[in-house]
Amino acid sequence: MLSKEQVKEIVDNAKKYLKGLEWEIGIDSTNIGTTRFANSIIHQNMGVHRPFLWVRIINKNRIGSATTTDLSEEGIKNVLERAINLSKNKYAPKSEVPLPRKVKIEGGISKKILVSPKEREEAVAKIVEVCKKNDLNAFGVIHTINNSLAIFNSNGVSNYYLLNWTYTTITAMNEGASGFSFAIEKDFYKIDFKELARVACEKALMAKNPRDIEPGKYTVFLEEAAVAEMITFLAWLELGAKRFYEKTSLISKKIGKKITGKNITIYDDWQHKLTLGIPFDFEGVKRKKVILIKNGIAKGIVTDSYFAKKLKMKNTGHSLMQPAPWGPFPLNLVLEKGDKKKEEMIKSIDKGIYVTRFWYTRVVNPDKTLITGMTRDGTYFIENGKISYPIKNMRFLINIYETLENVKMISKEQKYYGEELFGVVAPALVIENFNFQSKTEY
């Protein structure tokens, strides 16, 4: 990561090549400490500095863009020259919206948290200790991340933010049975690695000698990681402005109308206490809280400068790095919590399936929000309100909106699950008529 002073020095040096031009410079700098382990042995304990700079030039209404990972003076000069030369090409794309203007951004910069390789090694030792006591092998990763994002432009935007987080996954495994747990926290020192390992071990021990069951529609209890993955795909397919503008999303035809069960509320909010939020987007625009679905009614989508103008809507501050083929995107999704304890939810199920997480989820039909994937690392049959026995993993095929129509219970508890700066704050769900299309062999 780079300090605010280092970023300012880079931008000040760049300005001398940019006189008379409209310009945007973004710098995303990440320090990642990674410790990977398999068969209860650390096989990678390393650190990586990942700098990334992008430039967008507007020259006589033509856009030139270029990127680099070389933040030396020569590297920055080269990337600026490339972007400027591209903007002079008569076939370069035309600029349809001006660069954003400076606005006051609220939200203090996080304090930098440095975690040493030794501390990650000690965390793995705690995980392995718990797994060994249960005759299980430990697999997984601990990433400790410091990320700085800076956006500057010729209209006075000069935004900088620093964020820390730790991403941990544990899979406990032996004799074909596996169990999964995870934690994503802003503070490494708040993670109870022994408790995470205990959860993964408990799931693995329960998963031994799984039985076959027939495909079909079942009531399911989905843990938070599975719910978050489903909502992630909804975001890709439905909650950004590009497909809305193209009228290929279902939500584009349903604004103001019922689209899910009335107990479903989804919004994007970078300030939610569990999410990894940054107060501005990749154009330097202030992020706004956006209600997407409220009590089952389609309310809106997220926008950036380009699509806000196209749709004659307000810019909600959800731009990705430009040019952005996906359009704007909600990075800080929240599925509103319910009022049930998870134990109470399981007790309500007469016959059903308990799902820890999904794996290899893919889109089948984007226009119908049809996705498929498999269960993994802890799938069990529920009978008479109790987990009865482990079952072999199943392949599901669902329409996301129809699935959210069939939600019967929502947990009080929520967890954050995601990758990099995108994630979902999700509760656990009980869903009826969840479609399992076929069996798997394990």
NUPAZA-73087 format. One record per residue: x, y, z of N, C-alpha, C, O in turn; residue in one letter. Coordinates in steps of 0.02 Angstrom, whole numbers, plus 50000, padded with zeros to 5 digits. Example, Ala and Ser with C-alpha at 12.3 -4.5 7.8 and 13.67 -1.06 7.14 Angstrom:
506604971650390506154977550390506604983550390507124983450423A 506424988850354506844994750357506455000250394506705005750402S 
This chain:
500424994150000500005000050000500445006250000501025006050020M 500165011749977500525018149975500195023050023499585022950032L 500595027250053500325032450097500025038050055500145038449995S 499635042250087499335047950052499875052450023499795055249969K 500425053350060500975057550037501315054549975501495058249929E 501415048049975501715044749916501275045349855501525046549799Q 500625044549864500155045149808500175052249780500195053249720V 500155057149825500155064149803500785065749764500755069349714K 501355063049785501985064249749501955061349678502185064449631E 501665055349671501595052249605501155056549559501335057849502I 500595058849586500125062849547500435069649529500365071949472V 500765072749576501095079249561501605078549506501665082949463D 501985073149506502475071949453502135070749386502385072849334N 501555067549387501185066049326500895072349294500825072649233A 500715077149335500355083149310500755086949257500465090149213K 501415086649262501825090549214501755087949143501915091549095K 501505081849134501395079149067500675080149043500495078248987Y 500245082949086499525082949073499235089849063498625090749066L 499655094849052499415101749044498945102348984499095099848930K 498375105748995497885106848942497435100948928497035101148882G 497485095648969497065089748958496605088649019496755090749075L 496045085249006495645082549061495935075649077496095071749032E 496005074249141496335067949159496065065049225495805068649267W 496135058549231495985054949292496545050049305496755046449260E 496795049849367497295044949387497035041249448496835044249498I 497045034649443496855030449500497435025949519497775023149476G 497545025249584498085020949608497805016249661497575018349714I 497825009849645497595004549691498225000649712498514997149671D 498415001349774499034998149797498884993549855498584995549905S 499094987249848498904982149897499524978349921499924976049881T 499584977649986500074973050017499684966950042499234967650083N 499874961050018499534954950039500034950250072500534948350042I 499904948550134500284943250167499884936850163499304936650184G 500174931650135499804925350123500154919450156500754918450147T 499764915650193500004909350221499504903950201498934903950223T 499744899250159499324893750137499554887350171500154886350184R 499084883050187499244876750219498824871050190498244872050171F 499124865150186498794859150161499084853150197499674852950213A 498654848250209498874842350248499214844450314499684841350337N 498944849850343499174852450407499894855150406500204855750459S 500144856750346500824859450339500794865950300500464866350248I 501144871050323501204877250285501644876050224502204873750230I 501384877750166501784876950105501904883650070502254883850019H 501624889050097501764895650069501674900850124501144901050156Q 502184904850135502144910250185502524916150156503134916450162N 502154920750127502474925750085502094932350087501534932750113M 502424937450060502094943950053502174946449982502684945349950G 501654949849958501664952649889501424959849892500924961449923V 501794964249858501564971049848501284971449778501624969949729H 500654973549772500314973549708500094980749691499534982749708R 500524984549657500324991349638499964991349571500104987149528P 499494995949563499134996349499498925003649489498615006649533F 499095006349431498915013249415498555013449348498755010149300L 498025017249345497685018249282497605025749267497565029849312W 497585027249203497525034149179496955034449128496905030149085V 496545039649135496035040949084496135048149061496105052849102R 496245049048997496365055648967495775057448923495535053348884I 495525063548930495025066148882495345071848844495515077048873I 495425070848779495795075448736495355077148676495255072948632N 495085083248675494635085348621494065080248613493885078148558K 493795078448671493205073948675493345066748657492875062748650N 493985064848650494165057848638494515055048700494895058548734R 494375048648715494635045548776495215040948761495185036848715I 495745041748799496305037048797496415034248867496455038048915G 496475027748872496575024548938497175019848935497305016648884S 497525019348991498095014748995498215013049069498015016749114A 498545007349080498685005149148499415002849154499745001449104T 499655002649216500335000149228500394997649300500014999549344T 500894993349310501084991449378501774994249396502044992849449T 502044998149351502705001249360502605008449385502435012849345D 502715009649449502605016249478503245020349483503275025249520L 503755018249447504355022449442504195028649400503685028849365S 504635033649404504515039749364504475038149290504065040949254E 504915033549267504915031749196504275027849178503985028849125E 504065023249223503465019349211502845023749206502405022449165G 502795028749249502225033249248502235037649185501715038849155I 502835039949166502885043849104502655039749044502305042249001K 502855033349042502665029048985501905027948982501615028148928N 501585026749040500865025449040500475031749020499965031348986V 500725037549041500395043749021500455044948946499975046948913L 501045043648919501145044448847500685039748807500405041748756E 500615033648831500175028948796499455031348797499115031148746R 499215033648855498525036048859498415042248816497905042948783A 498905046848817498845052948777498835051248703498425053848665I 499275046848681499295044848610498645041448589498395042648534N 498375037248631497735034048615497175039148609496735038448567L 497185044348650496655049448648496695053648584496205056948566S 497265053548550497345057348487497105053448427497035056248372K 496965046948436496735042748381496015044548363495585045048407N 495895045548299495215047648278494695042248291494095043648290K 494915036148302494445030648317494355029448392493995024948412Y 494685033448432494605032748505493895034248525493565038348492A 493635030948577492945032148597492835039448618493285042648644P 492235041948606492065048748625491855049048698491545044348725K 492015054648729491795055748798491085058448798490935063448765S 490635055048834489935057148837489755060648902489235063948907E 490185059948952490065063349017490715066449041491255063649029V 490675072149075491295075149102491545071149162491175067249192P 492175072149178492435069049238492085071949300491905077849300L 491995067949352491655070449412492025076349443492625077149435P 491645080449480491935086049516492035084349590491745079649616R 492455088249622492625087049692492025088149736491675093149730K 491905083349782491395084049834491705081849900492205078249900V 491415083949955491675082050021491525074650033490955072550028K 492045070950049491965063750063492065062650138492575064550167I 491565059750170491605058350242491835051150252491715046750211E 492155049950308492395043250324493145043450336493535044450290G 493345042450398494045042850416494455037050387494185031650374G 495085038250379495545033150353495695028050407495845029850464I 495655021750390495795016450440496525016750462496965018750424S 496645014550524497325013950548497645007650518497335002350516K 498255008350495498605002750464498734997250517499004998650570K 498554991050499498694985250542499194980850506499054978350452I 499774979850537500284975550507500314968950543500404968750604L 500234963450506500254956750533500864953250504500954953050443V 501284950450547501904947450524501794940250500501304937150519S 502254937650459502214930550439502204925950500501884920750500P 502574927950553502604923850614501914923450647501724918150672K 501544928950647500874929050677500384924650636499954921350665E 500454924850570500024920450529500214913150542499784908850546R 500864911850547501104905050562500814902550629500614896750634E 500804906850679500534904950744499784903650740499524899250774E 499434907350698498714906250688498594899350656498144895750676A 499004897650606498944891050575499084885550625498754880350625V 499574886650669499734881650720499124880250764499004874550784A 498744885450781498134884450820497614880350782497284876050810K 497554881750717497084878050675497274870650671496864866250680I 497914869450658498174862550651498084858750717497914852850716V 498214861950772498144858750837497444855950847497354850250868E 496934859950830496244857750838496084852150790495754847250809V 496314852650728496174847550678496504840850697496194835550691C 497124841150721497474834950739497124831350797497104825150798K 496854835050844496494832050900495884828050875495654823450909K 495634829950816495054826550787495244821850730494814819650692N 495904820250724496154815850671495954818350602495764814450558D 496014824850593495854827950528496444832150505496844834550545L 496504832850439497014837150410496724844050396496134844650379N 497144849250404496924856050394497164858650326497744857850308A 496704861850290496854865050226496564872150228496044873250260F 496894876850196496604883550193497104888950181497664887750159G 496894895050197497314900950184497154906450233496584907050256V 497654910350250497564916550286497884922050244498484922050233I 497474926850222497724932850188497654938750236497114939850262H 498184942450247498134948850283498284954350233498804954350200T 497824959050227497824963750170497814970950195497404972750237I 498254975050167498234982350173498124985150103498534983950058N 497584988850094497414991350028497314998950031496945001450074N 497645002549986497515009749980497235011149911497485008449861S 496725015349909496425017349845496435024949842496215028349889L 496685027549787496715034849777496455036649709496625033449659A 496035041749706495755044149642495875051749639495665055449683I 496205053949585496325061049573496095062749503496135058549458F 495845068949492495695071049424495785078549416495905082149464N 495715080849354495835087849337495275092349361495335098449356S 494735089649386494185093649413494225094449489493755096749521N 494795092549518494905093749589494775087849634494865088449695G 494575082149607494485076149648495175073949674495645073249635V 495225072749740495855070449769495685066149830495765068249887S 495465060049817495215055549869495725050049884496035047249839N 495785048449948496245043149970495915039450027495595042350071Y 495995032650027495715028650081496155022550092496415019550045Y 496225020650155496605014750175496155009850211495755011750254L 496215003450192495784998350222496214992150237496634990250197L 496084989050295496414982750314495884977350321495324978750341N 496064971150304495634965650321496024959050319496554958550289W 495734954050352496004947250351495484942550324494904942650344T 495704938450277495264933550245495524926550262496094924850246Y 495114922550296495324915950318494804910750298494204911650309T 495044905250268494604899450257494954893250284495564892550280T 494554888750312494814882450339494374876750312493764876950318I 494704871650284494364865450268494694859850307495294858550297T 494324856650350494564850750387494344844650349493764844050328A 494814839850339494664834450292495014827950313495564828050339M 494664822350299494964815750307494484810550279493884810950290N 494764805650243494374800050216493754802350177493214799450183E 493854807550137493314809850093492804814350126492374817050091G 492834815250191492374819650226492704826350238493294826650254A 492324831850230492614838450238492124843150271491514842350265S 492404848150306492004853350337492334860050327492954860450323G 491944865350323492184871950303491994877250355491454876950384F 492444881950366492274887950404492684893750376493174892750340S 492484899850392492824905750365492744911650412492314911750455F 493174916550402493114922950437493404928350393493944927450364A 493054933950387493314939850352493224945650401492654947750415I 493764948250426493754953350479494224959050463494744958050431E 494044965050483494484970750474495094970450520495614973250506K 495004966950577495534966450627495744959150636495354955150663D 496344957450615496614950650622496554948150693496414942250704F 496654952550741496714950450811496024948850843495994946650901Y 495494950050806494824948250831494614941250810494084938850832K 495004937950768494814931350743495014925950792495594925750815I 494544921650810494674915950853494824909850808494364906450786D 495454908750793495644903550746495494896550772495334892050732F 495524895550836495354888950865494604887550857494414881850842K 494194892550867493474891550859493304890250786492874886050772E 493624893850740493514892550669493684885250652493314881950616L 494254882950678494464876050665493974871050696493824865850666A 493724872650755493244868250788492614867350745492364861850738R 492374872850716491774872650674491914868250612491494864050594V 492484869350579492654865350520492714857950538492484853650500A 493024856450595493104849450617492424846250632492294840550612C 491994849850666491334847150682490954845350619490624840150616E 490984849550569490644848150505490944842050471490584837850444K 491614841650472491944835950439491774829350473491654824350439A 491774829350539491604823150576490884821050563490734815150560L 490454825950556489744824450541489644822050470489134819050454M 490144823450426490064822050354490314815150334490284813450275A 490564811050381490834804450364490274799650343489724799750370K 490444795450292489974790350266489314793350242488784791550267N 489354797950194488744801150169488294796350130488534791550100P 487644797650132487164793450097486934796850033486984802950025R 486684792749987486354795249927485644797349942485304793949980D 485414802949913484704804349913484504806249842484934808049802I 483874805749826483644807149759483594814649746483414818449791E 483744816849685483644823849667482914825749674482474821449675P 482774832149678482094834549683482074841249718482594844449728G 481474843449735481394849849770481334848549845480914844649867K 481754852149883481784851149955481754857949991481934863149962Y 481534857650053481644863350097482394863150117482664857950133T 482714869050115483424869350131483554874450186483194879450193V 484074873050224484364878050269485034879850238485484875650234F 485104886050216485724888450185486114892650235485854897550262L 486734890650249487174894850290487344901250252487204901950192E 487644905950289487764912650262488194912650199488074916650154E 488704908350195489144908250136488754906350073488874909150020A 488304901550080487894899450022487424905050001487334906349941A 487114908350050486664913950034487044919550000486814922349950V 487634921150026488034926649997488214925149925488214929649883A 488374918849909488554917249840487954918149794488034920649738E 487364916249816486764917149776486634924649763486474926549707M 486704928749814486584935949807487124939149763486994943949728I 487734936449766488264938849722488074938149649488164942849610T 487794932449631487584931449562486994935949543486954938249486F 486554937149590486014941949578486294948849563486044952349519L 486814950749599487124957349588487414957749518487304962749483A 487794952749497488084952749430487554953349376487644956949327W 487014949749385486514949249333486004954849333485734956649280L 485864957849392485264961949398485344968849428484934973249412E 485834970049470485804975849513486234981749490486284986749525L 486554981049431486934986449401486554989649344486074986749318G 486774995649324486394999649275486474997349203486044999049162A 486994993549186487094991949115486534987549087486234989349037K 486394981949120485854977549095485174980949105484704979449068R 485124985249154484504989049163484394993649102483834993949075F 484924997149082484885001649023484734997648960484344999948917Y 485034991848954484914987648895484244984048896484044980948847E 483894984448954483244981148965483294973548958482824970248935K 483874970848978483954963548977483874960549046483834954449053T 483864964649098483764962049166483024961749182482624965449155S 482854957249227482164956749249481954962849289481384965149285L 482424965449329482254971149372482084977349331481714981749354I 482344977849269482194983549226481464983749206481204989049188S 481134978149210480414977749193479964977649255479354977249249K 480284977849314479894976649375479954982249427479724981349483K 480254987949410480334993149460479644995249486479184996649448I 479584995249553478944996849585478484990949593477934991649619G 478714985149570478294979149573478624973749616479224973949630K 478224969049636478464963549677478924959049635478754957149579K 479514957449663479994953349625480264947549666480524942649639I 480194947949734480384942549779479854941949833479354945549832T 479964937449881479534937149939479564943749978480074947149976G 479024945450012478984951950047479464952450107479554957850134K 479764946850127480244946950182480954948350159481424948050199N 481044949950095481714951150067481834958550057481464961950022I 482364961150089482594967950078483354967550066483724964850106T 483564970450010484274970449991484474977649976484134981249940I 485044979750004485294986449991486054986349987486374981550008Y 486334991749961487054992449957487254998150004487005003749998D 487704996750051487895001850101488605000750123488754996050161D 489055005050101489765004350118489895005350192490415003350217W 489425008450228489535009850299489285004450346489365005050407Q 488994999050319488774993650363489374991050402489924990250375H 489274989650466489834987950510490204981550490490784980750508K 489874977050453490194970650435490544970750368490944966350353L 490404975650327490664975550258491354978950254491564982350301T 491694978050198492334981250185492204987250139492244986750078L 492034992850169491794998450130492295004050120492705005450164G 492265007050061492655013050044492155018450025491685017049989I 492255024650050491725029750042491645032749973491185036649962P 492085031049926492025033749858492135028149808492425022949825F 491915029249746491985024049695492625025249654493045029349673D 492695021549599493315021749561493345027749513493815028249473F 492865032149517492905038749485492985044249537493035050149519E 492995042349601493045047349654492385050249676492375055249713G 491835047249654491165049649673490955046649740491075040749753V 490645050649782490415048349847489905042649840489415043349803K 490035037049875489555031449874488935033249914488975036249968R 488365031249888487735032249922487425025549941487525020549907K 487065025449997486675019550013486105018949963485745023849950K 486015013049934485505012049883485065006149903485305000549912V 484415007449908483925002049919483774998849852483545002249806I 483904992449846483814988949782483154985149781482774985449732L 483014981449834482374977949842482144979149914482534978049961I 481534981349922481274982749990480614979149999480124980349964K 480604974750048480004970750063479724967450000479124967049989N 480194964949959480004961349899479884965549838479784962949783G 479884972249845479734976749789480394979349759480834981649795I 480444978949693481044981449658481064989049663480594992449642A 481614991749690481654998849703482165002449660482075008349644K 482714999149641483215002849604483834998749588483874992749601G 484315002249558484944999349539485495004349554485355010149570I 486135002149550486685006749561486935009549494486875006249442V 487195015649496487405019149435488115021949442488395022249497T 488395023949385489005027849383488875034049341488295035349324D 489385037949324489285044149287488945042949220488475046349201S 489205037949183488965036649116488235034449116487825037349080Y 488075029449156487395026749154486895031249191486295031049176F 487125035249237486675040049269486415045049217485835046849217A 486865047149172486665051749119486205048249069485695051049049K 486385042149049485985038449001485275037249026484785037648988K 485225035749090484575033949119484225039949152483665039249177L 484555045749151484285051749182484135050449256483605052149283K 484625047249288484575045649359485155049049396485615051649365M 485125048849463485685051449502486265046449501486165040449497K 486865049149505487465044949509487515042449582487595046449627N 487475035949592487495033149659488205031749684488305029649741T 488715032849641489405031849662489615024549663489905022249712G 489465020949609489635013849606490025011949543489965006449518H 490415016649519490845015349461491395010349479491685010649533S 491545005949432492155002149434492695006049395492545011449368L 493295003449392493825006849354493615007549282493395002649250M 493675013549255493475014849186494045013549137494625014949152Q 493885010749077493225008549054493005002149090493404997849105P 492355001749104492084996249144491574992249102490994994249097A 491794986649072491344982749029490704980349065490184979649033P 490754979149132490164976749169489694982449188489134981349209W 489934988749180489544994349205489644995049280490084991849308G 489244999149313489295000049386489094993849423488724989649398P 489344993349486489234987049523489174988449598489544992649624F 488714985049633488654985849705489164981549742489114975349741P 489644984649774490174980949807490024979249880490364975049909L 489524982349909489394981749981488674979849995488304983550028N 488474974049969487774971949974487604969350044488024966350078L 486994970650064486734968150128486034965150115485594968450088V 485954958850135485294955750137485054956650209485354954050255L 484514960250217484274962050284484144955950327483864950950304E 484344956350390484264950850437483534949850457483114954350447K 483394943950486482724942450509482694942450585483064946050618G 482244938250612482134938150685482184931150715481964930050772D 482484926450678482514919450702483234917450719483704919650686K 483304913450771483954910250784484034904350738483544901150718K 484654902850720484774897450672484534890750699484264886650661K 484624889550763484394883150792483634882450785483374877050770E 483284887950794482554888150787482344886750715481844883350703E 482734889250668482574888250597482644880950578482224878250543M 483184877650602483284870550587482724866450618482484861650587I 482514868150679481984864450713481324864750676480894860450684K 481234869950634480604870750597480544866050537480004865450508S 481104862750518481114858750457480964851450473481314848250511I 480424848950443480234841950453480704837350414480994832650441D 480774838850348481244835250306481564840250259481224844150226K 482234840150257482574845050215483314843850213483564838750236G 483674848750184484394848150173484754854250202484544859950191I 485284852850239485704857950268486304858950222486664854250206Y 486424865250200486954866850152487444871750185487244877150207V 488074869850187488594874250214488804879550164488814885550180T 488964877350103489164882250051489074879249983488974873249975R 489124883649932489094881549862489794881649831490264884549858F 489854878249774490494877449740490374877049665489884873949643W 490814880049626490764880049553490074882449530489764879349487Y 489854887949559489214890849537489324894449470489804898149461T 488864893349424488904896349357488214898649334487704896149356R 488224903549287487604906049258487384901449202487784899749158V 486754899449202486464895449148486084899749099486174899149039V 485664904249126485274908849083485234915549119484854916249167N 485624920549097485634926949132484964930549132484794934049180P 484584929849079483944933349074483414930649121482914933949134D 483524924649147483044921649194483354920749264483064917449307K 483944923649275484334922849337484384915449355484294913549413T 484514911349305484574904049315485304902349327485734903649285L 485454899449386486144897549402486164890249424485674887349446I 486764887249418486864880449441487524879949480487954884349474T 487584874749520488194873749558488104867649602487614863949596G 488594866449646488564860649690488634862649763488894868049778M 488394858449806488514859349877489224856749893489524853149854T 489484858849952490164856649969490304857550044490044862150076R 490724853150070491034853950137490534854250194490604858350240D 490034850050191489554849650246488844850050221488524855350224G 488584844350196487904843950171487554838250208487804832550208T 486984839650239486674834750284485924834550272485624839350247Y 485624828950291484894828250288484594830050355484844827850408F 484074833950354483714835950415483074832050420482684831650372I 482954829050478482324825550492482064827650560482434827750609E 481424829250563481104831050626481484836450664481554836050725N 481724841350627482044847150658482754846050681483024850350717G 483064840450661483754839150681484164836750622483904833550576K 484814838250623485264835550572485324828050585485544825850639I 485114824050535485044816850545485664812950521485924808750556S 485894814450460486464810850432486754814750373486414818950344Y 487394813450357487704816850300487454814050234487274808150230P 487434818250183487244815850116487784817850066488174822550078I 487804814350011488264816149957488054822749927487464824649928K 488534826349901488394832949874487914832549816487874827449780N 487534837949807487014838249755487144844249710487444849249730M 486914843549647486944849249600486264852649599485754849349590R 486274859249609485644863049608485574866849543486064868249508F 484954868449526484784872649469484204877049491483644874549502L 484324883549499483804887949527483744894449488484234896849459I 483154897349489483024904249470483084908349534482714907049582N 483524913249536483664916749599483044920349625482904919949684I 482684923849581482094927449604481564922649632481264923949684Y 481444917149597480954912249621481174909449688480764908249733E 481824908249696482094905649759481974910649815481784908649871T 482074917049802481954922249853481214923349866481034926449915L 480794920849822480064920949834479874915749886479364916349920E 480294910549893480124904849935480484904850003480514899750037N 480764910650022481114911150087480594911350143480154915550143V 480664906750190480184906150245480454908750311480064911050353K 481104908550320481404911050382482084914250367482444912050322M 482244919450406482874923050399483184923750468482844925550516I 483824922450473484154922550539484294929550564484354934250525S 484364930050630484584936250662485324937450647485534943150639K 485704932050644486424932550634486584934050561486234931750516E 487094937950550487354939250483488104938450482488444939550533Q 488374936550424489094936150414489264939250347488864939250300K 489874941950344490124944650280490524939350244490954936050273Y 490374938450179490724933450139490844936250070490384938850038Y 491474935850046491624938449980492354937849963492744934749999G 492534940949908493224940949884493444948149871493054952249848E 494074949649887494354956249877493894961449909493704960749967E 493704966849872493294972049901492554971049887492144975349904L 492364965349858491654964049846491424958449892491744953249897F 490864959649925490584954449968489864955949986489584961049967G 489564951250022488864951750042488814950450116489094945650142V 488454954750151488264953450220487614949450217487094952050196V 487644943150239487084938650228486874935150293487304933450334A 486224934050302485984929650355485914922550328486014921450268P 485754917750370485564911050347484824911250327484444915350352A 484634906750283483944906550258483654899450261484014894550251L 483004899050273482624892850259482194894250198481814899050196V 482274889950147481944890950083481574884550064481844879050069I 480954885250042480564879450018480664878549943480814883249907E 480564872349920480564870649849481214872449814481214874949757N 481774871349848482434872549819482604866649775482584860849798F 482764867949712482814862649662483524859749657483994863149638N 483574853249676484194849549664484094845249602483674840749601F 484484846749551484384843949485484674836849478484404832749442Q 485234835549513485564829149504486024827549562486154831849605S 486274821249564486734819149615487454820549593487584822349536K 487924819849642488624819549625488884812849654488514809149685T 489524811449642489794804949662490144805149730490414800149752E 490134810849763490514811249827490134815549877490364816449933Y 
